[in-house]
Amino acid sequence: MKDERRTTRYVCAFCTGAIPETSPDLRRVTIATLDGFPVQDLFAHRACVVRAVSPEIPLGEALDEEP
């Protein structure tokens, strides 16, 4: 019998690389209008998000480097 286990993978919105569901590098970027609708979720590698954000913008805990 064939093994039916699946691993969910996400695609990075910045580099288009695959990100496994269990990766500690997986981040969700939520984009919304000021009214809060519509909303779109994008997925990305932590490092790709950090590279895309200006160094003048402080990064929070969600973008801290993994230990």
N, C-alpha and C positions, 0 to 999 in steps of 0.2 A: 504494500500500500504506500502511496506517495505521501511524503511529509507535507502537510498543509499549513504549517506555521508560516506566518507572514510577518514581515517587519515593515512598519509604516515608515516611509521616507518622505521628507519634505524637500522642496527645491528652494535654494537660497535666491531671494529676489535680487541680490546684487551680483553674485558670481555664477548663478545657475547650477552650482554644485549640489549634489545630494547631501542631505543631512538626515541620519537615522533618528527615529523617534526617541531613542534612548541617549542621544548625544548630549553631553553637558553644554555643548556649544550652541544648541538650538535656541533661537530667540524668536518671539512673535512681535512684529511691528504692526501696531494698529493705527490706521489712517482714518480720520473722520473730518467732516466739515466742523465749523465752530458750533453749529447746531447739534452736532452729534449724529447726524444721519445724512447721507449714507455712511456706512463704515466698511472698511476693507481690512482684512488681516493679511499680512505678508509674513513669510518666514525667512529667517536669515541666520548665517553664522554670526556669532558674537563678534568675531574679528572683522567681518565685513561691515557690520553696523558701526563699529568703532572707527574704522577707516573712513566711512561716509560722513560721520559727524565732525563738524569743525572742532579743532582743538580748543577753541574759545568757549565751547559749550561744556559745562561740567557733566561728567557721566555719573549715573547713580549706581546703586548696588546691582541692578540687573545687568549692567555691562562691566562690572568689575571682572578682573581676570580670575580664572578658575585656579584654586589652590594647587 
